[in-house]
Amino acid sequence: MTDKTLSSLVGGGGLPRLAPDLTYPSSKAATANYKTITGIDASSGLTTALSLTGNFAVSYLAFYDQAAESNRYKLTVDGVVIWDDTKVAAAGVDVFLGDVNISGTLYPSDITIECESSLLLEVHTATDTNIGLYYIARAIV
């Protein structure tokens, strides 16, 4: 019989351990847990939207202020391409990991993407020259 316990499904490693953050909670944004990257011009080709080096757990990824056009999204974690697809961007907030409720409140996902050395999120827009990214990333050990 196949082992279907949680430890067998997640590799037996359990939950990630948080890296020390001795400036928390004062380092937390005043109004949100997420960070914002603005002014991404990805109209001329695949462009870095987020690049992390080290051990991280990412629980929220959402592009915003995109035109409703066909865009390419690529995610590489620890050198392995995880996503590389084209889709029509949603108006408003286009959530890739996490959730947003009817009033527009952003929520982290109960699923996290973990990286041991690097995470690279890239985007290529058809014509849009000014999009943004919301994300939540926490250093882990």
LINZINOR-V543447 format. One record per backbone hydrogen bond with DSSP energy under -1.0 kcal/mol. CO is the residue of the C=O (numbers start at 1). NH is the residue of the N-H. If there is no record, write none. Layout:
CO:NH
CO:NH
//
This chain:
5:9
6:10
7:12
17:141
21:24
23:27
25:28
35:135
37:133
40:131
42:125
47:123
50:121
52:119
55:140
56:115
57:138
58:113
59:109
60:136
61:96
61:97
62:134
63:94
64:132
67:69
69:89
71:87
72:124
73:85
74:122
75:82
75:83
76:120
77:80
80:77
83:75
85:73
87:71
94:63
97:61
99:107
101:104
105:101
107:99
113:58
115:56
117:54
118:78
119:52
120:76
121:49
121:50
122:74
123:47
124:72
131:40
132:64
133:37
134:62
135:35
136:59
136:60
138:57
139:19
//
